[in-house]
Amino acid sequence: MPTPQLRVRPCVLLASAAVLGAAVVGRLIINGDLATNVLVALTVALVAGSAGFVDLLPRSPWTSAGTPAKIGAAVLLAVGAVVPLQLGVSCGPVAVAMALGALPLYLWLALRIDRREREPRRLLVATFLWGACVALSLGVTLESLGSGIVESALGGHAGAIFDNSISPGVVEECAKAAVLVIIYRRFRGEFDGVLDGIVYATIVGLGFATTENIGYYGTALSQGHVSDAAVAFFARGICTPFMHPLLTSLTGVGLGIASRSSKRSTRAAAPLLGLFAAMVLHGLFDAEQMLGEVAGIVIVFLVFVPLFVGMLVFIRRTVKAERRTIARYLAADVEAGRLTAVDVDVLACGRARRRALKAAKRVGGKQARRALAAFHQAAGELALLRGRLAEARRACDAGIAERHERCEARVSELRGQLGSMAVLPAAIRPAPLLHVVVAERPPHAPHTERVLATAVA
């Protein structure tokens, strides 16, 4: 077995990040504040750690991250956690508890967006930690440095405008979008649609907002008034908890469109337009403080409430389109005998799937429910993969062909296990059927088969 070669560039970058991060921690322990030189050192450490970590990530979405990449992630996370830890210590456990209180609910709602094709748990955790640690630390350091430079060059008024309405939108959205670009480039198998982009964007936005809220709650508590903390919690934790996820979702939508397009111009322009829209709207939201309370309320109800409702409608329409895709592109499996028409009916209906899972648990316990959920997941991935191949209408690589073969084998294996356990028939009996027509092969199926055959050859 060949010995893996030591890669010098990422090792140097990560070592530099570790040394600078340790120096920053030591300076904070001694002085307790983020001076300008400390901010510069922390910024360089974060950029170097990010570059070294990305350099060690696998380029194939089917290759799990090795030990060097995990070490790089640990170094980057340790450096990025400097600012969150300082916030937690300075603001106190009450502020931390307030920020983390409703987080499980919001994460659960975010993960339900794309429940037919769940993302890898390790990737979701890494995305959340990027938002909570790396993006937050980058945002704090770059905003502080930028506002200081603008204030010294153009005066205090210009510095205040830059700090309140320009810098947060540009810096924070770019910091959050960085992890979306990393997933899009290095884990294409896990980022192949608009819903995937929204899910990852929501997770990174929740991570960023959670750490940011610690500072807001700590400031309110430090004033000594419980009412101020309650107002801050109501505004940040109840009224606008999805502001960061909503804005970053625009970037995620752009990357999702790019992942499904065969045009080079669309793949280049869609992410940039999404990021630009996120930065502009973020700056508009932050500018409310300078425009006054009445103007801020008007902006929220005229811009952000319709945007939030529109995003919900867009997600719902996309989910319905995925249901039709599942029904269409599993028709060939019914003809081949891997699935039955009832299987497709259940897979294409969210209510039927939930009833089937409950029935499986009642018949065979938790093990049967987990097996049926894995079957639903594998079959959904297979159908959506075929739909995206047909929609893209461009040749796929051998990795996608390999993934398609693995999905087919996995579906057949799980279907056989469920049939032998006598769980699947009992589970699907109470589910309402959708009467999906499977006699006709979907119009894009020949193209999909041709693409796969070309890739395998």
Secondary structure, DSSP 8 states (H G I E B T S, - for coil): -------HHHHHHHHHHHHHHHHHHHHHHHH-S--HHHHHHHHHHHHHHHHHHHHHS-SSTTS---HHHHHHHHHHHHHHTHHHHHHHHHH-HHHHHHHHHTHHHHHHHHHTTTTTS---HHHHHHHHHIIIIIIHHHHHHHHHHHHHHHHHHH-HHHHHHIIIIIHHHHHHHHHHHHHHHHHHHH-GGG--SHHHHHHHHHHHHHHHHHHHHHHHHHHHHHTT-HHHHHHHHIIIIIISTTHHHHHHHHHHHHHHHHHH---HHHHHHHHHHHHHHHHHHHHHHHTHHHH-HHHHHHHIIIIIHHHHHHHHHHHHHHHHHHHHHHHHHTHHHHHHTSS-HHHHHHHT-HHHHHHHHHHHHHHHHHHHHHHHHHHHHHHHHHHHHHHHHHHH-S---HHHHHHHHHHHHHHHHHHHHHHHHT-HHHHHTTS-------SS--TTHHHHHHHHHHHH-
